[in-house]
Each structure stands twice: as C-alpha cells, then as structure tokens.
Amino acid sequence: MDTSVNIIGFGGGCHWCTEAVFQTLRGVKSVEQGFIKSDPPHDSWSEAVRINFDPEIIPLTALVAIHLRTHSSQSDHTFRGKYRSAIYVTNDSQMTEAEAILKDEETEFDNPLVTHVLPLKEFKSSPDVFKDYYKTDPERPFCKAYIDPKLTKLRRDYANYVS
C-alpha cells in the first residue's frame, strides 16, 4: 500500500457541494460521493464524500480547515441527520490528529463547531447519475447558487491548494 495516500471522509452539507470542493484540491487523488455511517448514535446514512489524499501535497490540517469553511459547520440545523457535519476517520492516528485539528480550528470561529470526528464504519456510493455533479454541468442552477460561491471562497482563501 502507498503510505503517502490516506483515506478519510467528510460530511456536512449536500454531497454535490462537498464533492466539488474536494475535487478542486491538489493532492486529492480521488473523491467518492455517497453516504457514510458511523457508530451509534451516528449510525444512520448521511451524505458525505470519501477521499484519497496525499498528505505530502495537502495535509490533513488544510483539508479540515477547508471542510469547516465550506459548509455550515456551526449550525445545528434540523437536517443534521441527512447532512451530518463530520470528519470520518479510518484509523486511530487519524482520530487523534483530526480531534486536535478540530480543537485548534474552533478558536477561529465565532460559534461552537457542531462537527464530529467519527470512525468511518460504512460507505455506499451515490448512483452514477449524481457523481461528478458539478463537473458534468456547472451551469445548473444548483451549481451556480451553492457550489460556485464555495469554489470562489476556496480559490480566494486556499489558492495554494487549488489545482
């Protein structure tokens, strides 16, 4: 196994948005859009992405910072079951690192983060018709209204990681 590649999941908002954000980043080798569940009480399926990334190109600290700033990571809205704000880790060292990053990041926000660090227990892929949603038609009204502003923010605030 290539030790320079890590697998991790991110959920927060619509997986079309999350997919587009992570597809834009250098060092992200692949983005799989779908649904993730964790341990109880977070064991319902929630929209998310699972990514492979190279930490030599984009560290986990940058991935978490970007994730927290491209979805409503401070809002405990009523759709959190479907759009759980989470970092889904695949091993104990990722758990420790992600928890420390999240604690450091929280000081940068006005309100408490609702984002959880959870073990990635299961992943199921979205139907093919929904994959690469932004890439296949960036002119869709949803893309213009929701994804374009996130990508604009990404290019402005994290240009060194945008491919």
Secondary structure, DSSP 4 states (H G I P E B T S, - for coil): --TT-EEEEEESS-HHHHHHHHHTBTTEEEEEEEEEE-STTS-S-EEEEEEEE-TTTS-HHHHHHHHHHTTTTT---TTTTTT--EEEESSHHHHHHHHHHHHHHHTTSSS----EEEE--EEEEPPGGGTTHHHH-TTSHHIIIIIHHHHHHHHHH-GGGB-
